[in-house]
Amino acid sequence: MENRPLTPFVIPARQVHIGRTIRDSAASPGYPGKRRAQFRFALGVHMTTTRIKLDSTAHSLIKPNARTKAASPLVRYAIAIAAILVAFVGCDDELLPPEEDPRFDALREAIENDLAANAATAASVSVWLDGEIIWVGGFGTASPSDAPPDEDTLFMIGSDTKKMTTITYLQRVAAGQASLDTTLSSTVPDLSVVRAPDYVSATAHQLMSNQGGIEDHLGPYTSETTDAYLHDYSVGDFAQNTYPLSPPGTFFNYSNANFSMIALMAETIADRPWADLVEEDVFAPLGMMRSFARKSSVDDNHAAGMGSTDLSNLGGEPPRLISLEDTWDNAFARPAGQVWSTPSDQMRLAEFLADGDDSILPQELHELLHTAHVPLYPDMPTAYGYGLIVTDSLTVDDRYYEGVEVWRHGGATTSHSSKFQMLPEQRFAISILSNGLYDNFDASVNTAIETLVDLPVPSAVPALPFDPNALDAFTGTYHDPNFLGDVFVTRQGDVLHVDIPAFDIIGLPYNKDLQPLTTRVWQITVADSVTQPVWFADGPNGETYFASRGFSAVRPAPETLSRRMRTPAPTRTPKLTRDEVVRRLRHAALTPLP
């Protein structure tokens, strides 16, 4: 490395990163809520016993604490200079860049293998390890540059947007403008959902924890949009066409629309577009300078996706290259999953999730992000926080690490995929962004965890609960007026058997003997290829639901059923096409299992 003079620079009070390019951002004291200009400086050093390679992987030299936050700017500046001097003269071991660091050899190999097995042509990876944000590297090549992605290359992060959307609403709570019990109807009074009138009574807490009880709804595929479209589509087509799965608060059911609604509430309360809220109040103070809510902000350094522009046939056709111009951009879907970002920016968010920052969100609200609010499934050990899936143990293949807490999510758009996983107690997180539809980098995440993290001795994976004596409680006739029609559940030995006449009518094959995962959670395979979890959930008034992400059929409470048997009500079978059923169920199959 050649010697170069130091470029004049200013060290931000909040955080110091040292690298080929060092940058940070914060709310400028003179201009609250606005982005401070990005700055860079380059350092080159030769020393006889120590060589320091500085990389934009953002090795944190200073982590803010109560003392440094309280110190004067001059004192913080002095601390920063001292830290840099220590880094230059106090190291006897050579600090290697990630591309030469043997710690990452196994992860690099796993990424290459996963990349070859998926639709993506490119992937970018960062880890947060022992307090350092390390960009592991870019893999493959991405259009339009036809080069490997660098640390600044933008990808869509899909549903990893959701935790940031919840932060924008919680900031309204912190400001005293709203509460967790604020309802949709009280905030957006012109919203009236025709087929699901109870939905507007959903609280902010229910929406952020995916207990809104509404079908999964993303709006149409559009390649350009306006900020106003979030409100206009919500009170228009969404309000006219969406349908309920259950009353709000009944059980967890993943729906993107819940986060569109929480963003609508946040922007209505703040009287600012949601895209401005997340960019100015979340990205900027966290130093996430390569994160954007609007596609119009995306520059040439992006990875064009490999996917589809046809929402009705996702996964049903080979992926193709989608130009930026044609990439999905819809302000209704934006808060649920259309942010553009980089893995290193996602690790800046991970550091905030682990450590908090009272200037962004008070501790009592910050903790709600990763609190287990509702089980994903009735009797499985996984829960949902606010935009995060949380578990109190880690499973890697057949190895079980008891007590290792995990926060995770992930995301998929029509053209990009995201993996996000944290082990907060171990001070570890990883983000893998790729430019393919439905990419799966689970093996890479597992490799990173087991090669980079100090874990306890594993044990055998504990058996999930299964009680054959409880199965009779789930038999009977269920009805879904919006999708399935009637569903007949019977018991044959220790197996639950389903008959779905609507599927029989259209000649759609499905396994009538459900495959058990737990007492209440089973799997069904449709069209010989789409396997998804289904579950039996108890309602608040004695009713029972046979549900999945894509449908919900209800069996009334016994006393209600006995009254109905005296005067049977006619039921109808929804008019479905085979392609529509397969599309909905293929999308529903994305609901994560532990």
MARFI-825563 format. One line per 8 residues: number of its first residue (from 0); their letters; for each residue x, y, z of C-alpha. Coordinates in pm, 1 decimal. Example, Ala and Ser with C-alpha at 12.3 -4.5 7.8 and 13.67 -1.06 7.14 Angstrom:
<pts>
0> as> 1230.0/-450.0/780.0 | 1367.0/-106.0/714.0;
</pts>
This chain:
<pts>
0> menrpltp> 0.0/0.0/0.0 | 153.6/330.1/-105.0 | 192.7/615.1/139.0 | -66.7/889.2/97.0 | -123.0/1203.4/301.1 | -414.2/1217.2/537.1 | -714.2/1395.5/394.8 | -870.7/1650.0/631.1;
8> fviparqv> -1180.8/1507.9/793.7 | -1435.3/1559.2/1067.2 | -1510.2/1278.5/1309.3 | -1880.9/1246.4/1392.2 | -1964.8/1232.3/1759.9 | -2188.7/929.3/1716.3 | -1960.2/668.6/1568.5 | -1619.0/634.0/1408.3;
16> higrtird> -1552.0/382.4/1136.2 | -1216.2/326.7/978.0 | -1182.6/200.7/622.2 | -1092.8/259.5/260.2 | -1391.7/485.3/267.5 | -1512.1/600.3/603.6 | -1851.2/756.4/622.6 | -2120.4/831.0/869.4;
24> saaspgyp> -2427.5/1044.6/885.8 | -2640.2/1189.2/1157.3 | -2908.3/1445.1/1206.3 | -2730.5/1776.4/1173.6 | -2773.7/1985.7/1487.4 | -2870.9/2279.6/1270.9 | -3108.2/2083.6/1054.8 | -3287.6/1822.5/1264.6;
32> gkrraqfr> -3413.5/1523.7/1071.3 | -3215.9/1607.1/755.0 | -2930.8/1404.8/614.7 | -2587.0/1538.4/679.2 | -2366.0/1517.7/373.7 | -2173.4/1195.2/332.8 | -1802.4/1231.4/376.4 | -1512.6/1006.3/297.5;
40> falgvhmt> -1147.6/999.2/381.2 | -873.2/765.1/279.1 | -583.1/652.0/491.0 | -268.0/480.0/380.1 | -2.6/361.8/625.6 | 323.3/172.6/616.0 | 487.6/79.0/942.6 | 779.9/-152.9/1006.4;
48> ttriklds> 592.7/-385.2/1239.5 | 230.1/-306.3/1168.0 | 32.3/-268.3/847.5 | -323.6/-152.4/877.7 | -554.7/-201.2/583.6 | -853.4/25.0/611.0 | -1172.0/-99.0/458.1 | -1526.0/36.2/422.0;
56> tahslikp> -1632.9/-264.9/619.1 | -1661.8/-14.7/903.0 | -1447.0/-150.3/1184.1 | -1587.7/40.5/1483.3 | -1316.7/206.6/1689.5 | -1552.7/387.0/1920.8 | -1888.2/271.6/2043.3 | -2101.2/541.7/2203.9;
64> nartkaas> -2175.9/502.3/2570.1 | -2314.5/721.9/2844.8 | -1981.4/892.5/2903.9 | -1889.0/963.0/2543.9 | -2240.3/1081.5/2465.9 | -2222.6/1324.2/2758.1 | -1874.8/1447.4/2670.4 | -1813.5/1773.7/2489.2;
72> plvryaia> -1744.0/1763.1/2113.3 | -1377.6/1848.8/2184.1 | -1342.8/1556.9/2426.4 | -1512.2/1319.1/2183.3 | -1280.0/1441.0/1907.1 | -978.3/1377.5/2128.3 | -1104.5/1028.7/2212.0 | -1146.4/954.5/1843.8;
80> iaailvaf> -794.2/1074.4/1758.0 | -653.6/867.0/2043.9 | -838.6/559.6/1921.0 | -693.7/601.7/1573.7 | -341.6/645.9/1712.1 | -383.4/332.8/1922.8 | -493.0/148.2/1612.4 | -180.4/261.8/1429.1;
88> vgcddell> 81.6/193.1/1696.2 | -76.0/-58.8/1929.8 | -121.6/-359.1/1701.8 | 137.4/-630.0/1665.0 | -79.0/-846.3/1440.5 | -162.3/-763.1/1082.9 | -528.1/-676.7/1026.4 | -640.6/-846.9/709.1;
96> ppeedprf> -921.0/-732.3/481.8 | -1214.7/-975.6/463.7 | -1112.9/-1107.6/122.9 | -788.5/-1230.9/279.9 | -915.8/-1314.8/627.8 | -928.0/-1695.7/670.0 | -1213.9/-1663.0/919.6 | -1445.6/-1605.0/623.9;
104> dalreaie> -1321.6/-1884.6/397.6 | -1605.6/-2122.7/484.0 | -1866.4/-1847.0/447.2 | -1729.6/-1741.3/108.9 | -1747.5/-2099.8/-13.7 | -2103.8/-2138.9/116.4 | -2210.6/-1815.1/-55.9 | -2065.1/-1932.1/-384.9;
112> ndlaanaa> -2249.8/-2263.9/-353.7 | -2581.5/-2099.4/-264.2 | -2543.3/-1844.9/-542.9 | -2496.2/-2123.6/-798.1 | -2810.6/-2299.5/-674.0 | -3041.3/-1995.7/-692.8 | -3183.6/-1755.9/-950.1 | -2953.4/-1473.5/-845.8;
120> taasvsvw> -2648.7/-1369.8/-1044.4 | -2507.5/-1158.6/-760.7 | -2497.1/-1144.4/-382.5 | -2346.8/-910.5/-125.0 | -2271.9/-1006.4/236.2 | -2196.9/-819.5/556.3 | -2166.0/-939.9/912.8 | -2176.5/-762.4/1246.4;
128> ldgeiiwv> -1917.7/-945.4/1451.5 | -1786.6/-846.5/1794.7 | -1907.4/-490.7/1744.0 | -1758.5/-452.4/1396.2 | -1947.9/-418.6/1068.2 | -1751.1/-619.7/815.8 | -1839.2/-633.2/448.3 | -1741.2/-987.0/354.7;
136> ggfgtasp> -1765.7/-922.2/-17.3 | -1961.4/-919.7/-340.2 | -2015.4/-1240.7/-533.0 | -2109.7/-1306.1/-894.7 | -2189.7/-1020.8/-1129.9 | -2479.1/-778.9/-1148.2 | -2632.0/-569.4/-1423.9 | -2607.6/-293.3/-1527.3;
144> sdappded> -2234.8/-287.2/-1437.7 | -2168.3/-654.4/-1528.0 | -1921.5/-652.8/-1241.0 | -1924.1/-799.0/-891.1 | -2127.4/-591.2/-646.0 | -1929.6/-364.5/-418.0 | -2021.7/-254.8/-68.3 | -2240.1/27.0/-201.9;
152> tlfmigsd> -2436.0/-180.9/-454.6 | -2809.0/-152.8/-387.5 | -3052.5/-443.8/-360.4 | -3420.3/-454.2/-266.2 | -3459.6/-601.1/83.0 | -3824.0/-712.0/65.4 | -3990.3/-775.4/400.8 | -3680.0/-676.8/593.6;
160> tkkmttit> -3836.2/-334.3/542.4 | -4102.8/-416.1/802.6 | -3896.4/-357.2/1115.6 | -3804.4/-10.9/987.5 | -4171.3/63.3/920.9 | -4257.3/-22.2/1279.9 | -3983.4/214.6/1399.4 | -4145.0/503.0/1210.8;
168> ylqrvaag> -4472.2/440.0/1395.1 | -4308.0/385.6/1734.9 | -4142.0/723.6/1689.2 | -4491.1/872.8/1673.2 | -4565.0/698.1/2003.9 | -4244.9/838.6/2152.7 | -4353.5/1185.6/2043.8 | -4682.7/1147.3/2229.5;
176> qasldttl> -4882.6/1158.2/1904.2 | -5016.2/801.7/1920.1 | -5016.2/484.6/2128.8 | -4997.4/111.1/2073.8 | -5376.3/101.2/2115.5 | -5446.8/366.0/1854.3 | -5681.8/215.7/1595.2 | -5674.0/233.5/1220.9;
184> sstvpdls> -6018.1/395.2/1208.2 | -5925.6/672.5/1451.0 | -5623.6/767.3/1241.5 | -5759.1/715.9/889.8 | -6131.3/792.6/923.3 | -6194.8/779.5/548.4 | -6091.7/411.1/536.5 | -6392.2/175.3/524.9;
192> vvrapdyv> -6313.9/-186.3/434.6 | -6624.3/-324.8/266.3 | -6572.5/-699.8/308.0 | -6381.5/-675.2/636.8 | -6551.7/-396.9/835.2 | -6386.4/-506.0/1161.9 | -6038.3/-452.2/1018.8 | -6044.6/-77.7/1085.8;
200> satahqlm> -6074.7/-154.9/1457.5 | -5727.2/-314.1/1449.5 | -5480.5/-145.0/1683.7 | -5127.0/-42.4/1596.7 | -5000.7/-325.7/1816.9 | -5208.3/-580.2/1626.3 | -5091.1/-449.0/1289.4 | -4721.2/-442.3/1381.3;
208> snqggied> -4738.2/-796.8/1523.0 | -4927.2/-931.5/1219.0 | -5253.3/-990.5/1403.2 | -5468.0/-770.2/1180.4 | -5673.0/-1064.8/1054.8 | -5664.7/-954.6/688.7 | -5561.0/-1144.3/377.5 | -5212.7/-1090.0/238.2;
216> hlgpytse> -5244.4/-796.3/0.0 | -4975.5/-605.0/-188.4 | -5160.0/-411.5/-454.0 | -5085.9/-423.7/-827.2 | -4752.1/-445.9/-1004.1 | -4657.3/-94.7/-1106.3 | -4317.2/30.8/-1214.6 | -4373.3/387.7/-1100.7;
224> ttdaylhd> -4573.6/540.4/-821.1 | -4632.5/850.3/-609.7 | -4619.5/895.8/-234.2 | -4992.7/972.9/-233.9 | -5067.1/627.6/-376.6 | -5034.4/470.9/-30.2 | -5340.0/658.1/92.2 | -5530.3/659.5/-236.4;
232> ysvgdfaq> -5500.1/286.1/-298.6 | -5574.9/207.0/67.5 | -5909.0/388.5/69.5 | -5983.1/278.4/-287.8 | -5913.5/-65.7/-435.4 | -5777.2/-216.7/-113.3 | -6082.2/-108.4/87.1 | -6316.3/-245.5/-177.2;
240> ntyplspp> -6153.3/-582.9/-242.2 | -5957.5/-716.8/55.0 | -6124.2/-978.8/275.0 | -6086.6/-1100.6/634.3 | -5925.6/-1415.7/769.3 | -6029.2/-1357.1/1131.9 | -6123.5/-1071.4/1364.0 | -5821.1/-855.9/1455.7;
248> gtffnysn> -5614.7/-1002.1/1738.6 | -5732.9/-1361.5/1695.7 | -5404.9/-1520.0/1586.8 | -5086.3/-1445.0/1392.5 | -5126.6/-1441.9/1018.9 | -4865.1/-1286.5/795.2 | -5004.2/-1003.7/582.9 | -4806.6/-734.1/405.3;
256> anfsmial> -5109.9/-506.9/418.7 | -5073.1/-469.6/796.8 | -4748.9/-279.6/741.2 | -4895.4/-68.9/462.3 | -5159.3/33.7/715.2 | -4913.5/108.8/996.8 | -4715.7/326.7/753.5 | -5036.1/502.3/651.5;
264> maetiadr> -5107.0/570.6/1018.5 | -4753.4/700.9/1076.1 | -4753.7/935.6/778.5 | -5105.7/1060.5/855.6 | -5011.9/1142.7/1214.4 | -4681.3/1305.2/1117.0 | -4821.9/1478.1/808.0 | -4514.8/1365.4/613.6;
272> pwadlvee> -4483.3/1093.6/347.3 | -4373.8/760.6/491.7 | -4070.6/756.7/260.2 | -3950.0/1080.4/421.3 | -4013.4/944.6/770.2 | -3800.3/636.2/720.9 | -3521.2/810.4/530.0 | -3488.7/1115.2/755.3;
280> dvfaplgm> -3578.3/969.4/1095.6 | -3432.3/616.7/1066.5 | -3176.8/588.4/785.8 | -3001.2/921.1/837.5 | -2937.0/903.8/1215.1 | -2823.7/540.9/1181.9 | -2574.3/628.0/909.0 | -2760.2/418.1/651.2;
288> mrsfarks> -2655.1/642.8/364.2 | -2709.1/372.2/99.0 | -3072.8/301.5/188.6 | -3367.9/445.6/-1.0 | -3744.4/412.1/17.1 | -3810.8/544.8/-333.2 | -3692.1/373.5/-649.8 | -3634.4/715.3/-801.8;
296> svddnhaa> -3338.5/758.9/-561.0 | -3162.2/442.9/-680.8 | -2848.6/519.1/-882.9 | -2655.2/312.1/-1135.6 | -2477.5/115.7/-862.4 | -2758.1/-133.8/-813.8 | -2813.4/-500.9/-888.9 | -3093.3/-543.2/-1142.4;
304> gmgstdls> -3312.1/-833.7/-1036.3 | -3377.2/-1177.7/-1180.7 | -3747.7/-1245.2/-1145.0 | -4085.2/-1159.7/-1290.6 | -4316.1/-865.5/-1349.4 | -4624.0/-1090.7/-1328.5 | -4761.5/-1104.7/-973.2 | -5009.0/-1372.9/-1078.9;
312> nlggeppr> -4737.1/-1619.4/-1173.6 | -4445.7/-1567.8/-936.9 | -4230.8/-1877.4/-934.8 | -4430.2/-2025.1/-1220.8 | -4190.2/-1918.6/-1494.5 | -3811.2/-1900.6/-1526.3 | -3672.3/-1576.4/-1383.0 | -3557.9/-1312.0/-1628.0;
320> lisledtw> -3356.8/-992.3/-1597.0 | -3571.7/-701.9/-1475.2 | -3432.7/-356.0/-1551.8 | -3453.8/-82.4/-1289.8 | -3710.3/94.8/-1506.7 | -3937.8/-211.6/-1497.4 | -3875.6/-304.3/-1132.2 | -4175.8/-306.1/-900.7;
328> dnafarpa> -4242.2/31.8/-738.7 | -4569.9/70.7/-552.3 | -4616.6/309.4/-259.7 | -4877.1/77.1/-104.9 | -4632.2/-215.9/-98.2 | -4331.6/6.0/-21.9 | -4355.5/-2.3/363.3 | -4401.3/-379.9/355.8;
336> gqvwstps> -4104.4/-459.0/136.7 | -3965.3/-221.8/-124.2 | -3674.0/-44.9/43.9 | -3338.3/-54.6/-138.1 | -3030.6/-100.6/80.6 | -2693.4/-267.5/125.9 | -2586.7/-542.7/365.8 | -2359.6/-304.1/556.5;
344> dqmrlaef> -2647.9/-63.6/610.1 | -2854.4/-356.1/734.2 | -2579.5/-428.0/985.8 | -2597.9/-67.2/1105.6 | -2963.3/-135.5/1171.0 | -2869.9/-461.3/1345.7 | -2636.9/-273.0/1578.6 | -2924.7/-40.0/1665.6;
352> ladgddsi> -3154.2/-337.3/1729.2 | -2897.5/-484.0/1966.7 | -2780.8/-171.1/2148.0 | -3058.4/81.3/2098.4 | -3023.6/457.5/2073.5 | -3248.3/682.4/2280.0 | -3214.6/961.0/2024.3 | -3396.3/739.4/1774.1;
360> lpqelhel> -3628.6/540.3/2000.4 | -3664.6/525.9/2380.3 | -3553.2/199.7/2537.4 | -3902.9/92.1/2646.0 | -4026.7/119.2/2285.4 | -3706.9/-18.9/2134.8 | -3746.0/-339.0/2336.3 | -4090.3/-397.4/2183.3;
368> lhtahvpl> -3928.3/-459.9/1845.4 | -3782.9/-790.5/1961.7 | -4038.6/-885.2/2228.2 | -4232.3/-1206.2/2152.3 | -4585.7/-1070.8/2107.7 | -4764.6/-1364.5/1944.0 | -4674.4/-1723.7/1843.5 | -4625.5/-1777.1/1470.8;
376> ypdmptay> -4804.3/-2107.4/1515.0 | -5023.7/-2220.6/1803.8 | -4783.4/-2474.9/1956.8 | -4442.0/-2413.1/1802.4 | -4154.9/-2228.1/1974.6 | -4136.3/-1925.7/1744.4 | -4294.1/-1583.3/1790.2 | -4334.6/-1251.8/1613.9;
384> gyglivtd> -4223.1/-919.2/1753.2 | -4266.7/-598.9/1556.7 | -4124.1/-684.5/1215.5 | -3896.1/-951.3/1364.9 | -3927.8/-1326.2/1418.3 | -3788.6/-1418.8/1759.5 | -3694.2/-1752.8/1914.4 | -3523.0/-1839.5/2242.1;
392> sltvddry> -3306.8/-2115.0/2093.4 | -3104.7/-2181.2/1779.0 | -3136.3/-2484.8/1553.6 | -2879.5/-2553.5/1282.8 | -2957.4/-2870.0/1088.8 | -2966.8/-3140.3/1359.4 | -2790.0/-2931.8/1623.3 | -2985.0/-2748.4/1891.0;
400> yegvevwr> -2834.3/-2463.7/2090.9 | -3055.5/-2405.8/2391.4 | -3078.2/-2051.1/2520.0 | -2922.5/-1889.3/2211.2 | -3173.0/-1618.0/2125.9 | -3236.3/-1548.7/1757.4 | -3390.2/-1244.2/1588.0 | -3451.3/-1282.9/1219.7;
408> hggattsh> -3669.8/-1202.9/927.2 | -3587.3/-1203.0/558.7 | -3761.1/-1080.4/250.0 | -3847.5/-1139.8/-112.9 | -3972.9/-910.4/-384.9 | -4053.1/-1008.7/-740.9 | -3683.7/-970.6/-824.0 | -3466.5/-970.7/-509.1;
416> sskfqmlp> -3417.1/-1165.0/-184.6 | -3284.8/-1083.9/161.6 | -3160.3/-1282.9/460.2 | -3128.8/-1115.7/800.4 | -3041.0/-1299.0/1120.5 | -2906.4/-1191.0/1458.1 | -2776.9/-1362.0/1769.2 | -2793.0/-1058.7/1999.4;
424> eqrfaisi> -2623.4/-1211.2/2304.5 | -2337.1/-1331.8/2085.5 | -2305.9/-988.2/1922.9 | -2349.4/-1135.1/1576.9 | -2565.6/-1056.0/1277.3 | -2556.1/-1126.5/905.5 | -2722.7/-976.9/600.3 | -2717.2/-1145.5/261.1;
432> lsnglydn> -2878.1/-956.1/-25.3 | -2918.1/-1113.6/-367.3 | -3084.0/-1026.8/-695.4 | -3300.1/-1334.0/-751.5 | -3660.3/-1426.8/-685.1 | -3705.6/-1662.0/-385.4 | -3331.6/-1714.1/-330.3 | -3237.0/-1938.4/-39.2;
440> fdasvnta> -2911.9/-1866.4/144.3 | -2996.3/-2061.3/460.8 | -2685.8/-2278.2/426.4 | -2466.4/-1968.6/413.0 | -2627.6/-1823.8/725.6 | -2578.1/-2151.8/911.3 | -2215.6/-2168.0/799.3 | -2152.1/-1813.9/919.0;
448> ietlvdlp> -2303.2/-1885.6/1259.3 | -2111.0/-2205.3/1322.5 | -1774.8/-2075.0/1196.5 | -1778.5/-1719.9/1332.9 | -1969.6/-1741.1/1661.1 | -1877.2/-1898.3/1993.2 | -2172.0/-2126.8/2066.5 | -2248.4/-2358.5/2356.7;
456> vpsavpal> -2225.4/-2733.6/2315.1 | -2522.6/-2841.9/2101.6 | -2772.8/-3106.9/2189.9 | -3027.2/-3305.9/1994.3 | -3319.4/-3109.8/1854.6 | -3612.1/-3159.6/2096.7 | -3925.0/-3322.8/1963.5 | -4216.3/-3095.4/1883.1;
464> pfdpnald> -4537.2/-3157.9/2078.5 | -4781.2/-3408.7/1929.5 | -5078.2/-3540.5/2126.9 | -5299.9/-3787.7/1936.9 | -5560.1/-3764.1/2212.8 | -5627.8/-3402.1/2116.7 | -5706.9/-3461.4/1748.6 | -6081.5/-3513.4/1790.6;
472> aftgtyhd> -6109.4/-3148.4/1891.3 | -6021.2/-3041.5/1535.7 | -6265.1/-3253.2/1335.8 | -6579.4/-3110.2/1180.3 | -6694.7/-2881.6/900.3 | -6513.8/-2555.9/838.4 | -6615.8/-2285.1/596.1 | -6420.5/-2017.5/408.8;
480> pnflgdvf> -6651.6/-1791.9/206.7 | -6363.5/-1622.4/25.6 | -6138.6/-1901.6/-97.6 | -6184.0/-2264.4/5.7 | -6557.8/-2296.5/57.7 | -6634.6/-2596.0/278.2 | -6355.1/-2801.6/434.1 | -6435.4/-3134.7/599.2;
488> vtrqgdvl> -6184.9/-3254.3/858.8 | -6203.5/-3611.2/985.0 | -5972.6/-3830.2/1186.5 | -5825.8/-4155.1/1058.0 | -5612.3/-4307.2/1330.4 | -5354.4/-4050.3/1429.5 | -5390.0/-3859.9/1102.2 | -5621.7/-3572.7/1016.3;
496> hvdipafd> -5790.4/-3610.1/678.1 | -5929.8/-3316.3/477.4 | -6175.2/-3298.6/190.9 | -6193.4/-2970.9/-2.4 | -6470.3/-2989.6/-266.2 | -6358.1/-2665.0/-432.8 | -6027.0/-2828.9/-517.6 | -6197.2/-3146.0/-636.7;
504> iiglpynk> -6423.4/-2946.3/-871.3 | -6131.9/-2784.2/-1053.4 | -5928.0/-3106.2/-1059.3 | -5653.6/-2978.8/-832.3 | -5466.7/-3264.0/-661.3 | -5382.8/-3234.5/-292.3 | -5282.0/-3473.3/-18.7 | -5597.4/-3537.8/180.9;
512> dlqplttr> -5398.7/-3689.3/466.4 | -5227.1/-3398.0/634.7 | -4869.6/-3444.7/749.4 | -4824.2/-3363.8/1121.2 | -4563.8/-3123.1/1251.4 | -4722.0/-3070.6/1593.3 | -5062.0/-3132.4/1744.7 | -5200.6/-2817.0/1585.1;
520> vwqitvad> -4965.7/-2753.4/1292.0 | -4975.5/-2974.1/983.8 | -4865.2/-2961.8/623.1 | -5065.8/-2989.4/304.3 | -4925.0/-3039.8/-45.4 | -5120.8/-2902.8/-341.3 | -5059.4/-2963.6/-712.7 | -4785.4/-3212.6/-617.2;
528> svtqpvwf> -4542.1/-2926.6/-560.3 | -4665.6/-2658.7/-319.6 | -4626.5/-2763.0/43.9 | -4731.1/-2523.3/315.6 | -4813.9/-2524.3/686.3 | -5176.5/-2518.2/799.3 | -5288.1/-2490.7/1158.8 | -5583.1/-2515.3/1392.6;
536> adgpnget> -5627.6/-2204.3/1607.7 | -5882.4/-2131.6/1877.8 | -6092.7/-1818.3/1845.4 | -6209.9/-1600.2/2135.5 | -6572.1/-1720.6/2121.9 | -6522.6/-2096.3/2104.6 | -6479.1/-2111.6/1728.3 | -6185.8/-2297.0/1565.7;
544> yfasrgfs> -5993.0/-2187.5/1258.1 | -5830.0/-2405.1/991.8 | -5585.3/-2150.2/855.7 | -5274.2/-2070.0/658.4 | -5121.7/-1753.3/521.9 | -5348.3/-1785.4/218.5 | -5684.5/-1884.6/365.4 | -5887.6/-1924.9/680.3;
552> avrpapet> -6190.7/-2148.7/730.8 | -6386.2/-2137.0/1055.7 | -6580.7/-2399.2/1247.6 | -6836.3/-2230.8/1476.0 | -6846.5/-2289.2/1847.9 | -7041.3/-2605.8/1941.2 | -7343.3/-2418.3/2078.8 | -7357.2/-2199.4/1768.3;
560> lsrrmrtp> -7326.5/-2504.9/1548.7 | -7612.1/-2680.0/1726.9 | -7841.0/-2381.3/1666.7 | -7745.6/-2372.3/1299.2 | -7817.1/-2743.5/1256.2 | -8184.9/-2673.6/1327.9 | -8200.1/-2426.1/1039.2 | -7909.7/-2507.8/806.8;
568> aptrtpkl> -7771.0/-2207.2/620.9 | -7674.8/-2259.6/258.3 | -7305.6/-2240.9/180.8 | -7140.1/-2154.6/-144.4 | -6825.2/-2277.3/-308.1 | -6609.7/-1987.5/-429.6 | -6543.7/-1981.3/-802.5 | -6175.7/-2051.8/-835.1;
576> trdevvrr> -5937.9/-2128.8/-1116.2 | -5659.5/-2379.1/-1079.7 | -5394.2/-2117.2/-1159.2 | -5532.6/-1876.6/-899.4 | -5531.3/-2141.5/-628.1 | -5174.9/-2248.7/-705.2 | -5058.6/-1885.7/-713.9 | -5211.8/-1804.9/-376.6;
584> lrhaaltp> -5084.5/-2118.9/-211.5 | -4736.8/-2083.5/-359.5 | -4719.2/-1736.7/-204.7 | -4863.6/-1863.5/124.2 | -4596.0/-2132.8/140.5 | -4339.5/-1860.6/211.4 | -4451.4/-1837.3/573.2 | -4140.4/-1938.8/771.8;
592> lp> -4121.3/-2246.3/988.1 | -3888.6/-2263.9/1290.2;
</pts>
